[in-house]
Amino acid sequence: MPTKSEKDALTGRETTGHEWDGIRELNNPLPKWWLYILLATIVWALVWFVLYPSIPLGRTYFKGLLGYSTRTEVDRGVEAMHARHADATAKIAVLAPAEIRKDPQLAAVAQVAGRIAFANNCAPCHGPSGQGQAGYPNLADDVWLWGGKLDDIQQTITYGIRSGNAQARVADMPRFGVDQLLTPAQIEQVADYVMVLYGMPVAGADTAPGEKLFADNCAACHGEKGQGNRDVGAPPLASKVHLYGNDRATVVRQVAQPREGVMPAWTGRLDPATIKSLALYVHALGGGEE
């Protein structure tokens, strides 16, 4: 194999000194059109490098001769959007949700604003479509702890649940196991009866003792037939929708050591127009009540 370039006997061109299986590589020059395009892209890159933000400089960065910033562009776009909807937003802020819904134009603006606010603030817990998950209510069904009317939804969004706000909704379920209000055996009996209310009775279980315990300890909040009580935020047990699951082990745990979720109060975090838009959007997800 040659160690230096030589002239190819057939073409008369210099070789690179590389050879594979008797085939020598010619040292052909690059096509001029390809070379010119390469140089043009380099120049183009240098121009962009100088005109626009390019490299970090400690805690800052080279901002470019044009001073362009995508953040500034976004801020301008947001300001322009707010300016376009300023009149509608001002009306939404002072009208009741039911009145907003009567105005098709305002309702359309509120739905868009509510959808955006929901995606930014609520979807991580309630899901992108409001479908919920374990411990976070499904907002698209017709089972509501505190009511599914527009005013009910607005109240919940504004002040939250167990949020610490003075006007927050609060529901406290006794810790029947932790505080020894019921024995472990009694809790098991209550769970057997609750499974009957769930429509999933345990085969062979004697539910009479649990029914008596339920009437004495649970019916005051959940209702005699497990229908729930919105005044105190007690969920309906005679339902197919259950916040933490519908298996017997979950029921036992919830009776013995109940889990109680917290929803933040959005007043002070979101403006009144956004909160009302959220209420309208959630109401329209599929389970809103009139």
MIFI-850187 format. One line per 2 residues: number of its first residue (from 1); for each residue y, z, x of N, C-alpha, C. Coordinates in Angstrom, 3 decimals, decimal comma. Layout:
NUM	Y:Z:X:Y:Z:X:Y:Z:X | ...
***
This chain:
1	-1,200:0,000:0,855:0,000:0,000:0,000:1,241:0,000:0,885 | 2,186:-0,892:0,629:3,383:-0,957:1,498:4,173:0,339:1,429
3	4,753:0,721:2,525:5,591:1,913:2,581:7,063:1,554:2,578 | 7,375:0,251:2,654:8,771:-0,177:2,604:8,843:-1,470:1,817
5	10,059:-1,799:1,414:10,225:-3,009:0,623:9,954:-4,237:1,471 | 9,392:-5,239:0,807:9,132:-6,521:1,454:9,538:-7,627:0,490
7	9,563:-8,820:0,999:9,847:-9,955:0,128:8,550:-10,450:-0,478 | 8,621:-10,701:-1,806:7,456:-11,231:-2,486:7,323:-12,713:-2,147
9	6,136:-13,107:-1,705:5,933:-14,485:-1,248:6,111:-15,488:-2,381 | 5,772:-15,089:-3,617:5,817:-16,032:-4,732:7,231:-16,216:-5,273
11	7,977:-15,081:-5,462:9,309:-15,163:-6,076:10,441:-15,102:-5,066 | 10,140:-14,589:-3,896:11,186:-14,432:-2,883:12,068:-13,229:-3,102
13	11,710:-12,366:-4,083:12,510:-11,168:-4,363:12,005:-9,987:-3,545 | 12,914:-9,057:-3,314:12,527:-7,825:-2,641:11,607:-7,012:-3,540
15	10,664:-6,326:-2,954:9,813:-5,408:-3,719:10,314:-3,979:-3,516 | 9,844:-3,101:-4,371:10,238:-1,683:-4,259:9,360:-0,920:-3,282
17	8,285:-1,539:-2,845:7,332:-0,832:-2,001:6,203:-0,208:-2,780 | 6,228:-0,330:-4,127:5,176:0,212:-4,980:4,138:-0,863:-5,269
19	2,890:-0,480:-5,282:1,823:-1,437:-5,536:0,706:-0,745:-6,317 | 0,222:-1,411:-7,379:-0,906:-0,919:-8,160:-1,952:-2,023:-8,270
21	-3,116:-1,753:-7,754:-4,225:-2,710:-7,840:-3,812:-4,093:-7,359 | -3,048:-4,120:-6,287:-2,639:-5,397:-5,732:-1,426:-6,016:-6,384
23	-0,892:-5,329:-7,394:0,302:-5,841:-8,077:1,519:-5,106:-7,516 | 2,448:-5,901:-6,958:3,639:-5,307:-6,366:4,802:-5,323:-7,355
25	5,594:-4,232:-7,330:6,748:-4,102:-8,228:7,956:-4,759:-7,599 | 8,545:-5,697:-8,329:9,744:-6,370:-7,848:10,971:-5,508:-8,092
27	11,881:-5,568:-7,184:13,128:-4,797:-7,304:14,176:-5,649:-8,010 | 13,900:-5,920:-9,321:14,825:-6,754:-10,091:16,048:-5,943:-10,491
29	17,215:-6,494:-10,455:18,411:-5,763:-10,902:18,389:-5,576:-12,416 | 19,056:-4,521:-12,901:19,161:-4,297:-14,341:19,956:-5,422:-14,984
31	19,606:-5,784:-16,230:20,413:-6,803:-16,921:21,850:-6,317:-17,064 | 22,789:-7,199:-16,837:24,196:-6,778:-16,863:24,607:-6,266:-18,241
33	24,093:-6,882:-19,316:24,452:-6,401:-20,653:23,990:-4,972:-20,854 | 22,800:-4,625:-20,341:22,272:-3,259:-20,487:23,121:-2,283:-19,669
35	23,492:-2,704:-18,451:24,302:-1,860:-17,583:25,680:-1,597:-18,186 | 26,272:-2,640:-18,776:27,600:-2,476:-19,378:27,539:-1,510:-20,581
37	26,474:-1,624:-21,376:26,334:-0,716:-22,520:26,171:0,722:-22,041 | 25,383:0,930:-20,979:25,202:2,264:-20,425:26,532:2,849:-19,972
39	27,313:2,043:-19,237:28,613:2,524:-18,757:29,554:2,812:-19,936 | 29,489:1,976:-20,963:30,359:2,194:-22,135:30,011:3,501:-22,839
41	28,711:3,809:-22,966:28,324:5,068:-23,623:28,764:6,274:-22,800 | 28,717:6,133:-21,473:29,176:7,242:-20,616:30,659:7,474:-20,816
43	31,433:6,382:-20,833:32,883:6,504:-21,042:33,164:7,085:-22,428 | 32,432:6,606:-23,416:32,612:7,100:-24,795:32,326:8,603:-24,865
45	31,262:9,047:-24,201:30,928:10,462:-24,195:32,022:11,287:-23,520 | 32,577:10,779:-22,439:33,644:11,494:-21,733:34,892:11,610:-22,613
47	35,185:10,541:-23,372:36,359:10,582:-24,265:36,162:11,672:-25,318 | 34,987:11,702:-25,949:34,707:12,731:-26,953:34,701:14,118:-26,323
49	34,201:14,209:-25,126:34,144:15,487:-24,419:35,540:16,067:-24,225 | 36,502:15,192:-23,968:37,874:15,640:-23,705:38,650:15,863:-25,004
51	38,407:15,041:-26,024:39,199:15,122:-27,246:38,737:16,232:-28,194 | 37,431:16,533:-28,199:36,872:17,475:-29,173:36,266:18,694:-28,468
53	36,026:19,776:-29,218:35,397:20,957:-28,611:34,074:20,576:-27,946 | 33,854:21,121:-26,737:32,683:20,663:-26,005:31,893:21,767:-25,311
55	32,520:22,562:-24,446:31,732:23,496:-23,645:32,259:24,923:-23,821 | 31,365:25,919:-23,736:31,802:27,320:-23,818:32,528:27,738:-22,553
57	33,513:28,600:-22,742:34,272:29,139:-21,609:34,363:30,653:-21,771 | 33,343:31,354:-21,333:33,328:32,803:-21,506:33,236:33,158:-22,971
59	34,219:33,887:-23,471:34,227:34,278:-24,877:34,900:33,253:-25,770 | 35,404:32,206:-25,194:36,028:31,152:-25,987:35,335:29,833:-25,671
61	35,995:28,730:-25,900:35,410:27,428:-25,620:36,539:26,423:-25,434 | 36,222:25,304:-24,784:37,200:24,246:-24,621:37,426:23,598:-25,975
63	38,633:23,695:-26,487:38,922:23,281:-27,855:39,228:21,799:-27,999 | 39,339:21,067:-26,885:39,626:19,644:-26,967:41,107:19,363:-27,154
65	41,524:18,173:-26,711:42,945:17,827:-26,791:43,427:17,688:-28,231 | 42,540:17,340:-29,159:42,949:17,174:-30,558:42,969:18,495:-31,322
67	42,378:19,553:-30,749:42,352:20,847:-31,429:41,548:20,847:-32,705 | 40,548:19,950:-32,820:39,748:19,846:-34,024:38,799:21,034:-34,148
69	38,593:21,515:-35,387:37,672:22,614:-35,632:36,988:22,402:-36,981 | 35,668:22,407:-36,981:34,944:22,265:-38,247:35,209:23,461:-39,153
71	35,383:24,641:-38,567:35,697:25,817:-39,374:37,019:25,623:-40,116 | 38,013:25,059:-39,404:39,301:24,799:-40,037:39,149:23,798:-41,174
73	38,330:22,776:-40,959:38,105:21,776:-41,989:37,459:22,398:-43,228 | 36,478:23,277:-42,999:35,819:23,943:-44,122:36,826:24,815:-44,876
75	37,624:25,586:-44,135:38,629:26,445:-44,770:39,602:25,621:-45,607 | 39,998:24,493:-45,088:40,897:23,623:-45,844:40,229:23,107:-47,103
77	38,970:22,739:-46,985:38,242:22,258:-48,148:38,102:23,324:-49,221 | 37,813:24,558:-48,784:37,679:25,659:-49,732:39,021:25,934:-50,412
79	40,092:25,934:-49,626:41,423:26,160:-50,200:41,780:25,061:-51,203 | 41,438:23,831:-50,865:41,728:22,726:-51,787:40,928:22,875:-53,078
81	39,661:23,297:-52,943:38,851:23,488:-54,136:39,425:24,592:-55,012 | 39,815:25,707:-54,379:40,401:26,808:-55,134:41,686:26,372:-55,826
83	42,467:25,537:-55,142:43,716:25,064:-55,741:43,432:24,196:-56,969 | 42,380:23,354:-56,874:42,051:22,475:-58,006:41,596:23,287:-59,215
85	40,929:24,406:-58,953:40,385:25,200:-60,055:41,185:26,474:-60,323 | 42,375:26,557:-59,759:43,160:27,791:-59,891:43,440:28,137:-61,349
87	43,836:27,138:-62,138:44,157:27,402:-63,539:42,922:27,875:-64,304 | 41,794:27,182:-64,080:40,568:27,563:-64,772:40,107:28,944:-64,343
89	40,208:29,235:-63,047:39,784:30,540:-62,540:40,632:31,655:-63,132 | 41,937:31,403:-63,253:42,826:32,416:-63,827:42,470:32,694:-65,282
91	42,098:31,651:-66,019:41,709:31,844:-67,421:40,382:32,592:-67,518 | 39,443:32,235:-66,655:38,141:32,904:-66,664:38,296:34,386:-66,372
93	39,247:34,723:-65,486:39,435:36,116:-65,087:39,903:36,998:-66,234 | 40,614:36,425:-67,207:41,186:37,258:-68,265:40,443:37,135:-69,601
95	39,596:36,110:-69,734:38,874:35,924:-70,990:37,517:36,607:-70,954 | 37,021:36,966:-72,114:35,676:37,524:-72,217:34,669:36,383:-72,036
97	33,479:36,682:-71,518:32,484:35,628:-71,298:32,199:34,796:-72,549 | 32,132:35,439:-73,706:31,857:34,694:-74,936:32,969:33,689:-75,234
99	34,223:34,050:-74,938:35,347:33,141:-75,158:35,320:31,995:-74,155 | 34,915:32,289:-72,938:34,826:31,245:-71,915:33,814:30,193:-72,340
101	32,714:30,649:-72,899:31,647:29,726:-73,286:32,075:28,791:-74,409 | 33,060:29,176:-75,194:33,533:28,337:-76,296:34,361:27,156:-75,799
103	34,884:27,261:-74,567:35,687:26,184:-73,999:34,794:25,374:-73,059 | 34,403:24,152:-73,417:33,458:23,373:-72,606:33,905:23,188:-71,158
105	35,232:22,960:-70,951:35,722:22,741:-69,595:35,625:24,030:-68,775 | 36,065:25,145:-69,369:35,971:26,424:-68,660:34,515:26,798:-68,420
107	33,676:26,546:-69,410:32,261:26,880:-69,270:31,618:26,097:-68,135 | 32,007:24,834:-67,996:31,448:24,008:-66,914:31,867:24,542:-65,550
109	33,143:24,914:-65,426:33,628:25,479:-64,155:32,920:26,789:-63,858 | 32,761:27,620:-64,890:32,110:28,924:-64,701:30,649:28,754:-64,291
111	29,952:27,775:-64,861:28,550:27,553:-64,511:28,411:27,157:-63,044 | 29,287:26,286:-62,583:29,233:25,863:-61,178:29,550:27,042:-60,265
113	30,613:27,778:-60,597:30,987:28,939:-59,787:29,886:29,995:-59,798 | 29,271:30,198:-60,979:28,195:31,178:-61,089:26,975:30,775:-60,280
115	26,644:29,499:-60,305:25,484:29,022:-59,541:25,692:29,223:-58,045 | 26,893:28,939:-57,573:27,193:29,115:-56,146:27,161:30,598:-55,777
117	27,791:31,423:-56,612:27,815:32,866:-56,336:26,408:33,451:-56,379 | 25,589:32,967:-57,299:24,210:33,457:-57,394:23,436:33,106:-56,130
119	23,573:31,875:-55,665:22,868:31,445:-54,453:23,305:32,257:-53,241 | 24,582:32,605:-53,187:25,113:33,326:-52,024:24,828:34,822:-52,055
121	24,689:35,394:-53,246:24,621:36,854:-53,342:23,367:37,405:-54,010 | 22,754:36,647:-54,900:21,675:37,191:-55,734:20,298:36,612:-55,434
123	20,264:35,359:-54,984:18,989:34,675:-54,780:18,066:35,370:-53,778 | 18,577:36,012:-52,706:17,644:36,669:-51,776:16,737:37,690:-52,452
125	17,200:38,343:-53,508:16,373:39,325:-54,215:15,723:38,734:-55,462 | 16,504:38,052:-56,276:16,010:37,568:-57,567:15,392:36,174:-57,499
127	15,443:35,531:-56,328:14,880:34,197:-56,199:15,891:33,121:-56,527 | 15,733:31,925:-55,962:16,726:30,856:-56,171:16,877:30,420:-57,617
129	15,847:30,606:-58,428:15,923:30,228:-59,846:15,953:31,454:-60,751 | 16,153:32,635:-60,152:16,154:33,868:-60,938:14,770:34,302:-61,363
131	13,732:33,763:-60,711:12,356:34,051:-61,130:11,886:35,438:-60,722 | 12,648:36,121:-59,866:12,310:37,479:-59,485:11,123:37,561:-58,543
133	10,788:38,785:-58,156:9,628:39,076:-57,337:9,329:40,559:-57,506 | 8,275:41,044:-56,890:7,898:42,446:-57,064:9,065:43,366:-56,727
135	9,490:44,159:-57,699:10,598:45,084:-57,496:11,955:44,517:-57,850 | 12,024:43,223:-58,132:13,295:42,570:-58,477:13,084:41,798:-59,784
137	13,812:42,137:-60,837:13,529:41,575:-62,160:13,653:40,064:-62,228 | 12,811:39,482:-63,068:12,906:38,071:-63,416:14,072:37,916:-64,383
139	15,065:37,129:-64,018:16,249:36,955:-64,858:16,127:35,763:-65,792 | 15,025:35,030:-65,675:14,846:33,836:-66,498:13,925:34,082:-67,686
141	13,415:35,316:-67,841:12,577:35,599:-69,003:13,376:36,389:-70,032 | 12,715:36,828:-71,084:13,424:37,513:-72,171:13,137:39,011:-72,202
143	12,713:39,576:-71,074:12,486:41,015:-70,980:13,638:41,624:-70,183 | 14,402:42,502:-70,829:15,585:43,089:-70,205:15,508:44,613:-70,255
145	15,857:45,251:-69,155:15,880:46,712:-69,129:17,086:47,262:-69,873 | 18,217:46,577:-69,734:19,469:47,099:-70,294:20,072:46,173:-71,325
147	19,419:45,091:-71,637:19,941:44,154:-72,622:20,317:42,833:-71,981 | 20,138:41,744:-72,718:20,387:40,425:-72,174:21,549:39,690:-72,787
149	22,432:40,418:-73,474:23,641:39,783:-73,986:24,650:39,618:-72,852 | 25,619:38,754:-73,080:26,608:38,469:-72,042:27,298:39,735:-71,544
151	27,719:40,587:-72,473:28,401:41,815:-72,071:27,470:42,755:-71,312 | 26,197:42,789:-71,708:25,225:43,626:-70,999:25,055:43,158:-69,559
153	24,929:41,857:-69,387:24,718:41,287:-68,051:25,952:41,509:-67,184 | 27,140:41,303:-67,771:28,369:41,519:-67,014:28,486:42,975:-66,569
155	28,139:43,905:-67,451:28,189:45,329:-67,114:27,280:45,639:-65,927 | 26,067:45,094:-65,954:25,113:45,358:-64,879:25,594:44,772:-63,564
157	26,096:43,542:-63,603:26,584:42,918:-62,374:27,781:43,679:-61,826 | 28,673:44,078:-62,695:29,910:44,721:-62,248:29,653:46,056:-61,566
159	28,850:46,900:-62,195:28,701:48,272:-61,693:27,347:48,571:-61,063 | 26,390:47,680:-61,233:25,108:47,849:-60,576:24,203:48,868:-61,240
161	23,074:49,119:-60,587:22,087:50,086:-61,058:21,793:51,068:-59,924 | 22,038:52,346:-60,198:21,875:53,398:-59,179:22,650:53,040:-57,908
163	23,788:52,436:-58,073:24,574:51,953:-56,935:25,499:53,011:-56,356 | 25,655:54,125:-57,049:26,610:55,134:-56,626:27,939:55,004:-57,323
165	28,164:53,873:-57,998:29,388:53,708:-58,775:29,350:54,635:-59,989 | 30,512:55,182:-60,326:30,566:56,132:-61,439:30,119:55,516:-62,760
167	30,242:54,191:-62,897:29,867:53,532:-64,142:28,553:52,753:-64,022 | 27,835:52,995:-62,960:26,568:52,291:-62,754:25,538:52,710:-63,795
169	24,630:51,831:-64,080:23,510:52,171:-64,950:22,529:53,027:-64,146 | 22,035:54,085:-64,782:21,121:54,999:-64,092:19,945:55,316:-65,011
171	18,750:55,156:-64,484:17,536:55,544:-65,201:16,665:56,323:-64,225 | 16,297:57,532:-64,572:15,469:58,368:-63,713:14,142:58,637:-64,397
173	13,077:58,202:-63,764:11,753:58,496:-64,294:11,212:59,731:-63,580 | 10,692:60,709:-64,315:10,151:61,908:-63,664:9,030:61,563:-62,688
175	8,963:62,327:-61,600:7,889:62,142:-60,614:6,724:63,060:-61,023 | 5,888:62,548:-61,910:4,857:63,385:-62,516:3,835:63,903:-61,510
177	3,649:63,172:-60,443:2,705:63,617:-59,437:3,354:64,452:-58,352 | 4,427:63,950:-57,782:5,106:64,645:-56,684:5,584:66,023:-57,117
179	6,146:66,098:-58,319:6,671:67,381:-58,812:5,626:68,170:-59,614 | 4,388:67,702:-59,593:3,260:68,398:-60,224:3,500:68,666:-61,719
181	4,117:67,695:-62,372:4,300:67,783:-63,821:2,993:67,460:-64,537 | 2,176:66,641:-63,919:0,839:66,338:-64,411:-0,150:66,445:-63,253
183	-1,367:66,767:-63,566:-2,394:66,831:-62,528:-2,846:65,416:-62,194 | -3,487:65,226:-61,030:-4,006:63,897:-60,700:-4,924:63,332:-61,782
185	-5,752:64,182:-62,375:-6,653:63,709:-63,422:-5,875:63,246:-64,647 | -4,812:63,975:-64,994:-3,993:63,588:-66,144:-3,260:62,271:-65,887
187	-2,815:62,087:-64,653:-2,137:60,833:-64,301:-3,099:59,656:-64,459 | -4,348:59,851:-64,057:-5,361:58,812:-64,231:-5,558:58,506:-65,718
189	-5,532:59,535:-66,543:-5,708:59,333:-67,984:-4,525:58,578:-68,584 | -3,326:58,940:-68,159:-2,135:58,223:-68,636:-2,226:56,754:-68,233
191	-2,650:56,500:-66,983:-2,768:55,118:-66,506:-3,749:54,332:-67,359 | -4,858:54,959:-67,759:-5,828:54,264:-68,618:-5,188:53,847:-69,936
193	-4,343:54,737:-70,500:-3,708:54,395:-71,773:-2,627:53,322:-71,574 | -1,877:53,403:-70,480:-0,853:52,392:-70,208:-1,495:51,014:-70,064
195	-2,677:50,950:-69,458:-3,372:49,668:-69,344:-3,700:49,093:-70,721 | -3,922:49,967:-71,695:-4,117:49,500:-73,073:-2,832:48,861:-73,580
197	-1,693:49,501:-73,307:-0,403:48,941:-73,712:-0,135:47,607:-73,016 | -0,622:47,503:-71,784:-0,466:46,248:-71,039:-1,324:45,132:-71,636
199	-2,255:45,503:-72,507:-3,193:44,516:-73,025:-4,326:44,260:-72,065 | -4,566:45,201:-71,132:-5,614:45,052:-70,128:-6,432:46,350:-70,049
201	-7,068:46,760:-71,153:-7,774:48,041:-71,163:-8,898:48,092:-70,131 | -9,087:49,288:-69,569:-10,163:49,495:-68,598:-11,471:49,670:-69,355
203	-12,455:48,877:-69,031:-13,731:48,923:-69,743:-14,368:50,308:-69,643 | -14,744:50,861:-70,792:-15,446:52,137:-70,814:-14,566:53,364:-70,696
205	-13,255:53,200:-70,549:-12,365:54,350:-70,370:-12,082:55,018:-71,707 | -12,063:56,340:-71,699:-11,689:57,117:-72,887:-10,173:57,279:-72,848
207	-9,459:56,582:-73,718:-7,999:56,567:-73,653:-7,346:57,603:-74,564 | -8,129:58,337:-75,326:-7,547:59,325:-76,248:-6,753:60,398:-75,507
209	-7,261:60,992:-74,424:-6,460:61,997:-73,698:-5,168:61,401:-73,138 | -5,257:60,185:-72,607:-4,061:59,543:-72,060:-3,033:59,239:-73,128
211	-3,501:58,869:-74,316:-2,579:58,591:-75,422:-1,818:59,850:-75,808 | -2,520:60,988:-75,812:-1,870:62,264:-76,139:-0,863:62,636:-75,061
213	-1,235:62,477:-73,789:-0,317:62,781:-72,689:0,893:61,854:-72,721 | 0,664:60,587:-73,046:1,761:59,631:-73,144:2,734:60,051:-74,236
215	2,221:60,439:-75,390:3,075:60,859:-76,494:3,907:62,082:-76,124 | 3,331:62,990:-75,347:4,022:64,230:-74,994:5,020:64,044:-73,857
217	4,775:63,091:-72,954:5,572:63,016:-71,733:6,342:61,700:-71,539 | 5,882:60,629:-72,168:6,446:59,317:-71,863:7,132:58,643:-73,047
219	6,661:58,933:-74,250:7,151:58,223:-75,430:8,631:58,436:-75,675 | 9,179:59,556:-75,246:10,601:59,835:-75,471:11,481:58,745:-74,871
221	11,043:58,161:-73,765:11,815:57,089:-73,128:11,221:55,709:-73,430 | 9,914:55,595:-73,265:9,276:54,282:-73,381:8,937:53,903:-74,817
223	9,119:54,829:-75,748:8,803:54,550:-77,143:7,370:54,889:-77,469 | 7,115:55,207:-78,731:5,787:55,625:-79,155:4,740:54,540:-78,925
225	5,151:53,291:-79,032:4,212:52,184:-78,845:4,482:51,425:-77,544 | 5,246:52,083:-76,638:5,534:51,450:-75,353:6,498:50,293:-75,447
227	7,352:50,299:-76,480:8,270:49,189:-76,687:9,504:49,244:-75,793 | 9,685:50,358:-75,077:10,837:50,484:-74,186:12,075:50,982:-74,898
229	13,095:51,296:-74,110:14,338:51,814:-74,672:15,486:51,376:-73,764 | 16,271:50,429:-74,231:17,361:49,897:-73,418:18,492:50,897:-73,216
231	18,593:51,871:-74,089:19,675:52,848:-73,937:19,523:53,660:-72,648 | 18,285:53,844:-72,217:18,056:54,626:-70,996:17,419:53,777:-69,896
233	17,308:52,466:-70,124:16,752:51,587:-69,104:15,262:51,742:-68,907 | 14,548:52,223:-69,946:13,098:52,393:-69,848:12,420:51,068:-70,185
235	11,626:50,523:-69,292:11,027:49,204:-69,533:9,979:49,231:-70,636 | 9,824:48,126:-71,344:8,747:48,032:-72,334:7,406:47,941:-71,620
237	6,496:48,793:-72,002:5,163:48,768:-71,392:4,217:47,858:-72,169 | 4,474:47,675:-73,442:3,680:46,761:-74,256:4,214:45,349:-74,056
239	4,027:44,842:-72,862:4,603:43,566:-72,459:3,703:42,938:-71,400 | 3,913:41,678:-71,145:3,180:40,990:-70,085:4,001:40,912:-68,798
241	5,213:41,451:-68,830:6,101:41,400:-67,670:6,301:42,806:-67,132 | 5,962:43,023:-65,857:6,057:44,356:-65,261:6,646:44,244:-63,858
243	7,609:45,091:-63,576:8,433:44,953:-62,384:7,643:45,076:-61,086 | 6,698:45,994:-61,019:5,985:46,244:-59,770:4,540:45,761:-59,789
245	4,121:45,125:-60,857:2,751:44,651:-60,953:2,047:45,251:-62,148 | 0,878:44,713:-62,494:0,203:45,161:-63,702:-1,217:45,669:-63,438
247	-1,549:45,976:-62,174:-2,869:46,528:-61,908:-2,843:48,049:-62,078 | -3,996:48,629:-62,287:-4,099:50,062:-62,597:-3,590:50,926:-61,440
249	-3,879:50,532:-60,196:-3,435:51,316:-59,046:-1,910:51,403:-58,996 | -1,254:50,316:-59,357:0,213:50,312:-59,388:0,728:51,254:-60,467
251	0,061:51,261:-61,614:0,462:52,161:-62,705:0,316:53,618:-62,271 | -0,797:53,953:-61,641:-1,014:55,326:-61,160:0,086:55,725:-60,194
253	0,401:54,835:-59,276:1,439:55,150:-58,292:2,801:55,325:-58,961 | 3,097:54,488:-59,935:4,398:54,557:-60,579:4,548:55,834:-61,404
255	3,465:56,310:-61,982:3,529:57,564:-62,729:3,655:58,747:-61,769 | 2,898:58,709:-60,689:2,872:59,833:-59,756:4,142:59,907:-58,917
257	4,570:58,758:-58,392:5,747:58,727:-57,510:6,510:57,434:-57,790 | 7,314:57,417:-58,830:7,945:56,167:-59,270:8,904:55,581:-58,245
259	8,857:54,284:-58,143:9,828:53,558:-57,329:11,016:53,209:-58,215 | 12,194:53,406:-57,708:13,409:53,131:-58,484:14,336:52,269:-57,644
261	14,510:51,032:-58,083:15,311:50,090:-57,324:16,805:50,339:-57,461 | 17,543:49,738:-56,548:19,010:49,840:-56,531:19,599:48,435:-56,533
263	20,541:48,225:-57,434:21,302:46,984:-57,434:22,744:47,313:-57,098 | 23,348:46,611:-56,149:24,723:46,940:-55,762:25,718:46,676:-56,875
265	26,813:47,414:-56,844:27,940:47,143:-57,744:28,772:46,031:-57,117 | 28,982:44,959:-57,862:29,705:43,828:-57,287:31,200:43,887:-57,533
267	31,639:44,875:-58,312:33,082:45,036:-58,467:33,676:45,425:-57,122 | 34,769:44,815:-56,748:35,364:45,056:-55,439:34,840:44,116:-54,378
269	33,639:43,595:-54,574:33,081:42,610:-53,643:33,341:41,191:-54,139 | 33,212:41,020:-55,455:33,490:39,738:-56,080:34,643:39,911:-57,058
271	35,454:38,879:-57,195:36,596:38,966:-58,105:36,098:38,865:-59,554 | 36,922:39,287:-60,508:36,502:39,284:-61,916:36,042:37,930:-62,425
273	36,707:36,853:-62,001:36,313:35,519:-62,463:34,912:35,174:-61,982 | 34,596:35,542:-60,749:33,266:35,246:-60,204:32,202:36,070:-60,910
275	32,496:37,331:-61,201:31,528:38,184:-61,902:31,239:37,625:-63,298 | 32,271:37,193:-64,013:32,052:36,615:-65,337:31,294:35,299:-65,245
277	31,587:34,519:-64,211:30,856:33,268:-64,018:29,386:33,554:-63,741 | 29,115:34,589:-62,967:27,741:34,997:-62,694:27,029:35,413:-63,981
279	27,720:36,187:-64,807:27,129:36,631:-66,072:26,758:35,430:-66,936 | 27,641:34,445:-67,008:27,360:33,246:-67,797:26,191:32,459:-67,205
281	26,141:32,379:-65,893:25,065:31,634:-65,245:23,714:32,317:-65,479 | 23,673:33,645:-65,281:22,417:34,375:-65,481:21,978:34,287:-66,946
283	22,932:34,382:-67,853:22,621:34,302:-69,289:21,985:32,958:-69,616 | 22,384:31,913:-68,887:21,899:30,568:-69,174:20,594:30,233:-68,442
285	20,059:31,145:-67,659:18,835:30,864:-66,920:17,616:30,716:-67,832 | 17,714:31,232:-69,037:16,621:31,027:-69,966:16,295:32,228:-70,826
287	16,773:33,409:-70,459:16,416:34,594:-71,225:17,584:35,281:-71,899 | 18,761:34,693:-71,820:19,944:35,312:-72,394:19,846:35,511:-73,896
289	20,379:36,622:-74,356:20,338:36,966:-75,783:21,724:36,794:-76,400 | 21,728:36,535:-77,692:22,998:36,360:-78,419:23,378:37,650:-79,110
***
